[in-house]
């Protein structure tokens, strides 16, 4: 392959087992014109080896965005071999767990420049070769509860000139999977109904491909109706491109569960899923979040 977008390269190499370098857009266009791509880096067996062993040792399921950020900051552009996640993912990449790999992987690419990671017993290269992917002299990085908390605490919570309270919630970036749309749709509408509200306190924008949205409309029309009444909207563009613009940043205080969004737009506040749901319903960031 000859791909350019960092999260696509990251997910494709890691979860799908394709072979592509993180190409500059000009190189990607040349490869498309020629129908060929230069053979180096992540396209070779040697280039897919790991110089870092990352051991996930949290006491419960980790925050996938936080550990992805931690990995990206530590290994920079290396190919980490990650252990301790198969207990949460199972033994293969599926429609039900791909969003977790997407969230973690995009964070490694945004916080660092990771174009490939291996998850022991889960991703294609790791299932085929196991720890033979580890290079001689590899380094080890352990992410336990304390390290996860340390990295999360490093995320900025304040931004100059931003409104005092959240005004909008952005979910996506990379775009949501079908599974994520259904999950967030049910979580928000049920939370709104349970609280006796007509709609959420702040609008929620769900980033997704049009084909994914259309499938949700066809499969779950009642859920889509409830989502719209609750203040949830769909978009196939990244509206965050405008958040930092003059005249907009003073009016918009966005919250998100996307580590990629948080990394690229520091005036957006990152929250865990539970805290984010609370903000959507109340318009207030819970204490200790």
C-alpha positions in Angstrom: 0.0 0.0 0.0 0.9 3.7 -0.2 -1.1 5.5 2.4 -0.6 9.0 3.9 -3.1 9.6 6.8 -1.4 8.7 10.0 -4.3 6.9 11.8 -5.2 4.9 8.6 -1.6 3.8 8.2 -1.4 2.9 11.9 -4.6 0.9 11.9 -4.0 -0.7 8.5 -0.5 -1.9 9.4 -1.4 -3.0 12.9 -4.9 -4.4 12.8 -5.3 -5.4 9.2 -1.8 -6.5 8.4 -1.3 -4.4 5.4 2.1 -2.9 4.6 2.5 0.8 4.1 4.8 3.5 5.2 3.6 6.9 6.6 3.9 8.6 3.2 3.9 12.3 2.6 0.9 13.3 0.4 3.2 14.0 -2.6 4.8 10.5 -2.3 1.4 8.9 -2.0 0.3 10.7 -5.3 3.4 9.5 -7.1 2.8 6.0 -6.0 -0.8 6.2 -7.2 0.3 7.5 -10.6 3.0 4.8 -11.0 1.1 2.0 -9.5 4.2 1.2 -7.4 5.6 2.0 -4.0 9.2 2.0 -2.8 10.1 -1.1 -0.8 11.5 0.0 2.6 10.6 0.6 6.2 7.3 -0.8 7.3 6.9 -2.7 4.0 9.8 -5.0 4.9 10.0 -7.8 7.6 13.0 -6.0 9.2 11.2 -2.7 9.3 8.3 -4.3 11.2 10.4 -5.6 14.1 9.9 -4.1 17.6 12.5 -2.3 19.6 10.1 -1.7 22.5 8.1 -4.2 24.7 5.2 -2.4 26.3 3.5 -4.3 29.2 0.0 -3.1 30.2 -0.4 -4.0 33.9 -3.4 -1.9 34.9 -5.7 -3.4 37.5 -8.7 -3.1 35.2 -9.4 -2.3 31.6 -7.2 0.7 30.7 -8.3 4.0 29.2 -7.3 3.1 25.6 -6.6 6.8 24.7 -4.4 7.3 27.6 -2.3 4.2 27.1 -2.0 5.0 23.4 -0.8 8.5 24.3 1.7 7.1 26.8 3.1 4.7 24.2 3.4 7.3 21.5 5.3 9.7 23.9 7.6 6.9 25.0 8.5 5.0 21.8 8.1 8.0 19.4 8.3 6.3 15.9 9.2 2.8 16.9 7.0 -0.3 16.5 5.9 -1.3 20.0 5.1 -4.9 20.9 2.2 -4.6 23.5 1.2 -7.3 26.0 -1.6 -7.6 28.5 -4.4 -6.5 26.2 -5.7 -9.8 24.9 -7.7 -10.3 28.1 -9.9 -7.3 26.9 -9.8 -7.9 23.1 -10.0 -11.6 22.7 -7.8 -13.4 20.2 -8.5 -11.5 17.0 -9.6 -8.2 15.6 -13.4 -8.0 15.3 -16.2 -5.5 14.7 -16.7 -5.4 18.4 -13.1 -4.5 19.4 -11.7 -2.6 16.4 -12.7 0.7 17.9 -10.5 0.1 20.9 -7.5 -0.6 18.7 -8.4 2.5 16.6 -8.5 4.7 19.7 -5.2 3.4 21.1 -3.5 3.4 17.8 -4.5 6.8 16.7 -3.2 8.1 20.0 0.2 6.5 19.4 0.3 8.2 16.0 -0.8 11.6 17.3 1.3 11.7 20.5 4.3 10.1 18.7 4.7 8.9 15.1 3.8 5.2 15.4 3.0 3.6 12.1 2.7 0.1 13.4 2.1 -1.7 16.7 1.8 -5.3 17.6 -0.7 -6.6 20.2 0.3 -10.0 21.5 -2.1 -12.8 20.6 -4.4 -10.4 18.7 -3.0 -8.5 15.7 -1.9 -10.4 12.6 1.9 -10.0 12.8 1.9 -10.8 16.5 -0.3 -13.9 16.0 2.0 -15.2 13.3 5.4 -14.5 14.9 4.8 -13.7 18.5 7.8 -12.4 20.5 10.1 -13.2 17.7 9.2 -9.7 16.5 11.2 -8.3 19.4 14.7 -7.1 18.3 17.8 -7.9 20.3 18.4 -5.4 23.0 14.8 -4.2 23.1 13.6 -1.8 25.8 10.7 -2.3 28.2 8.0 0.1 29.2 5.4 -0.8 31.9 2.1 1.0 32.1 0.4 0.3 35.4 -2.3 2.2 37.3 0.2 4.9 38.5 1.7 5.4 35.1 -1.7 5.7 33.4 -2.8 8.2 36.1 0.4 10.2 35.6 -0.1 10.5 31.8 -3.8 11.4 32.2 -2.9 14.1 34.7 -0.6 15.7 32.1 -3.5 16.5 29.8 -4.3 20.2 29.9 -7.6 21.1 31.6 -7.6 24.9 31.1 -7.4 27.1 27.9 -7.1 30.8 27.8 -10.2 32.6 26.5 -12.4 29.5 26.5 -15.9 29.6 27.9 -16.3 28.6 31.5 -18.6 25.6 30.8 -18.6 23.0 27.9 -20.7 24.0 24.9 -20.4 21.0 22.7 -19.2 17.3 22.8 -17.2 15.8 19.9 -17.1 12.0 19.6 -14.9 10.6 16.8 -11.6 11.4 15.1 -10.8 8.9 13.8 -14.4 8.5 12.7 -16.8 6.3 14.7 -17.4 2.7 13.8 -20.9 1.3 13.6 -20.4 -0.3 17.0 -19.5 3.1 18.5 -22.5 4.9 17.1 -24.9 2.3 18.5 -23.1 2.3 21.9 -23.1 6.1 22.3 -26.6 6.4 20.9 -27.9 4.0 23.5 -25.8 5.4 26.4 -26.8 9.0 25.8 -30.5 8.5 25.1 -30.9 6.1 28.1 -29.1 8.6 30.3 -31.2 11.5 29.2 -34.4 9.4 29.7 -33.3 8.2 33.1 -32.8 11.8 34.3 -36.2 12.8 33.0 -34.7 15.3 30.5 -36.1 16.1 27.1 -32.6 16.5 25.6 -29.0 16.7 26.7 -27.5 19.8 28.2 -25.0 20.2 25.3 -25.2 19.0 21.7 -23.1 15.9 20.7 -21.5 15.7 17.3 -20.7 12.2 16.1 -18.0 12.0 13.4 -18.7 9.1 11.0 -18.5 8.1 7.4 -21.8 8.6 5.5 -22.1 4.9 4.7 -21.9 4.0 8.4 -24.5 6.6 9.3 -26.8 5.3 6.6 -26.5 1.8 7.9 -27.5 3.0 11.4 -30.5 4.8 10.0 -31.6 1.6 8.2 -30.9 -0.8 11.0 -31.9 1.4 14.0 -34.4 4.0 12.9 -36.0 4.3 16.4 -32.6 4.8 18.0 -31.6 7.4 15.4 -34.8 9.3 16.2 -34.2 9.2 19.9 -30.6 10.3 19.3 -31.7 13.4 17.3 -34.3 14.3 19.9 -31.6 14.1 22.6 -29.4 16.6 20.7 -27.0 14.2 18.9 -26.0 15.0 15.3 -23.9 13.2 12.6 -21.2 14.8 10.5 -18.7 13.3 8.0 -16.2 16.2 8.4 -13.9 17.2 11.2 -15.5 20.3 12.5 -12.7 20.7 15.0 -10.7 22.4 12.2 -12.5 25.5 13.2 -12.2 25.3 17.0 -8.9 27.1 17.2 -10.0 29.9 14.8 -10.2 33.4 16.1 -13.8 34.2 17.0 -14.6 30.6 17.4 -12.3 29.5 20.3 -13.9 32.2 22.4 -17.4 30.8 21.9 -16.6 27.0 21.9 -15.6 24.8 24.8 -15.5 21.3 23.4 -15.2 18.1 25.3 -14.1 14.8 23.8 -13.0 11.2 24.5 -10.7 11.3 21.5 -7.0 11.4 22.4 -6.1 12.4 18.8 -8.5 15.3 19.0 -7.0 16.4 22.4 -3.5 16.2 21.0 -4.2 18.3 17.9 -6.5 20.8 19.5 -5.3 21.6 23.1 -8.2 23.9 23.8 -10.5 20.8 23.7 -10.8 19.0 27.1 -10.3 15.2 27.1 -12.5 13.1 29.4 -13.1 9.4 30.0 -16.3 8.0 28.6 -18.1 8.0 32.0 -17.2 11.6 32.7 -18.1 12.6 29.1 -21.6 11.1 29.5 -22.1 13.1 32.7 -21.1 16.4 30.9 -23.4 15.6 28.0 -26.4 15.3 30.4 -25.5 18.1 32.8 -23.3 20.6 31.0 -21.0 20.4 34.0 -17.6 18.7 34.2 -17.8 16.4 37.3 -15.4 17.1 40.1 -12.2 15.1 40.0 -12.6 14.4 36.2 
